[in-house]
Amino acid sequence: MIGFVIRRLLWLVPVMLAVAVITFSLMHMAPGGPWDRQKPIPVATRANLDARFGLDDPPWVNPDAFWAARAEGVVNPLTLGRAYLDSQFVRYLRNLTQFDLGPSYQARGTISVRSIIADKFPVSAKLGIVALVFAVIVGIPLGILGALRQRSWVDQLTLAFSTVGVAVPSFVIAIFLLIILSRQFHVSPLRRPEAWDGFGAAYVVPGMVLGLGVLAFIVRLTRSSILEVKRQDFVRTARAKGLGERRVIGHHMLRNGLIPVVTVLGPAGAELVTGSIIIETIFNVPGLGREFVDSITARDYSMIMGTTLFYALLIAIANIAVDICYSILDPRIREW
């Protein structure tokens, strides 16, 4: 088991490196820069800002060092390495080894990206946790109930609910809910900024709206998985041995039928935490998603790369957690 976990953790290194390369490339291929959205500034001021934050350095390779080595006829891995050491990308990787994501260009370097993530992410994480818990505690029982009472009115109602949840986007449900609560019940789910500091009622409505799509998917997946396991020979054998229905369902059917559900919970949880941008905007949630959107429009390179790497790390860790849970449920997977 330990070797299985170590192999999964080692895969984080090439994955994060690939994400860093792709994100860095896209940022520098896009037109514009971090100072373009501000009021027109003098050329000298722009040059000073670029020099202060290292934006005047070559993105990938120092051409002066490279062509100097070519002119001297000395082109080897050592000289090429020196040419790359002065680039923005290599400097960014060096900072990453020290867990330094750089300064935020929007704040003129007065606030670090790491501090912004540390300040904003807990709000998004709590919202994602509420959404995931809601999706699991409602979705799995509904899926099991629909499978055990196949073709009944309960099953039909469950399928209709899950179909609507999958088909209707979450932002449509959010806007519809805002209108209903505000106009019919005179209750607004929007909260002041200080209401998001704790873990209170402010997270309930946006968390439920955010989790509806995952809930509907879990219902359908649980139902189909339990129906498939329900027809297996080992379930018939367990009943033939005289085991009680509760033991057959709990020990045999659920243990095997929930493996596909567990597989999707990790990526779904990471998606709920990282994909709450629209919900955060509608319900005025001061989370990391809104900060990420603002950084994209402002061409805040360090904030974009730092947030993307952070989100990629969360998704990778969630997949590792799923693999571990999967191997506990089915020990044969550890052999792969």
Secondary structure as GFF3:
##gff-version 3
##sequence-region A 1 336
A	DSSP	alpha_helix	2	10	.	.	.	ID=ss1
A	DSSP	alpha_helix	12	29	.	.	.	ID=ss2
A	DSSP	alpha_helix	43	53	.	.	.	ID=ss3
A	DSSP	alpha_helix	63	71	.	.	.	ID=ss4
A	DSSP	alpha_helix	77	85	.	.	.	ID=ss5
A	DSSP	alpha_helix	88	97	.	.	.	ID=ss6
A	DSSP	alpha_helix	113	148	.	.	.	ID=ss7
A	DSSP	alpha_helix	153	167	.	.	.	ID=ss8
A	DSSP	alpha_helix	170	179	.	.	.	ID=ss9
A	DSSP	pi_helix	180	184	.	.	.	ID=ss10
A	DSSP	three_ten_helix	193	196	.	.	.	ID=ss11
A	DSSP	three_ten_helix	201	203	.	.	.	ID=ss12
A	DSSP	alpha_helix	204	230	.	.	.	ID=ss13
A	DSSP	alpha_helix	233	240	.	.	.	ID=ss14
A	DSSP	alpha_helix	245	247	.	.	.	ID=ss15
A	DSSP	pi_helix	248	253	.	.	.	ID=ss16
A	DSSP	alpha_helix	254	257	.	.	.	ID=ss17
A	DSSP	alpha_helix	259	274	.	.	.	ID=ss18
A	DSSP	alpha_helix	277	282	.	.	.	ID=ss19
A	DSSP	alpha_helix	288	297	.	.	.	ID=ss20
A	DSSP	alpha_helix	301	329	.	.	.	ID=ss21
A	DSSP	three_ten_helix	331	335	.	.	.	ID=ss22
###
